[in-house]
């Protein structure tokens, strides 16, 4: 299909006619890629099963991987999910923003959108472009990340164009995403405790500050057991992966350098993600290795912002292997750990 590219810089009303065209595409069952504060989303009418099916086809996404529905205001989720006190407590603290909440679905959300589950994932993004598009469309917008399934998520319009040109009706270019990793996903349990299903910018400690008990799903840190249902996006399948295999190295800088030098089975065309503080030393000690600056060791938000862009940049080269340091399992680093173990298909080398 022909894909229109609509560029909106600055004021969301700068091209109101363009956004109305995008909304009309959504209304008639088409596909529109739009920016959010986390990553770019591949959007369709969440109440239209045929439109949701187009999302799965465009991405090559497994049909049992549920979609997130996006609303313009937290209370707009009422017709589509069973809300309660805890939802509104979360909404008051974190919405609009990078939080997705798993709730019992109403019949207004087709099974196709929900991946066949009795629940639905609800998010209210902080992106003004996203919220205006939802409002003009008059329906919640189902939107996974706008990449081919399994590849690194798109944080710029350039990434989307590489993956989705000719597969969607419109791409809205709103500049680079602010955060760079997908939203935090939590499930509200019957006793109003929370289960973290996917980490993001909103951390477990921030969620706990609401006074709720927060458990972390085993699938955040490990593989989802064979045959277990994926409750949210990003749990079941290999995700976020570049073309070259990724290997996570768990050890100090000296051990990492020695491992890379001695890893003869990896081939000759090697790359490594590394911290800004280590770039100069590594460039001297590993002159044959292509280095990507992941950001400062002390700034997890910066590293989150750069991660997917670095992995996508790596795809422009024919690397035999990509090495990366294993992140910590706390704060925003938990989100990086979660994304990187999936990009590496859980291959971690303990040094």
Secondary structure, DSSP 8 states (H G I E B T S, - for coil): ---EEEE--SSGGGGHHHHHHHHHHHHTT--EEE--SSS-EEEEETT-HHHHHHHHHHHT--TTS--EEE-SSGGGGTTTB---HHHHHHHHHH-SSSEEEEEEB-TTS-TTTTTT-SEEEEE----HHHHHHHHHHTS-EEEEESSSTTS----SHHHHHHHHTTTSSEEEE--S-SS-S--EEEEE-TTS-EEEEE--SS-HHHHHTTT--EEE-HHHHS---TT----STTSSS--S--SSEEEEEES-HHHHHHHHHH-GGG-S-EEEEEEGGGHHHHHHH-TTSEEEEEE-TT-HHHHHHHHHHHHHHHTTS--SEEEEE---SSTTHHHHHHHHHHHTTT-EEE-
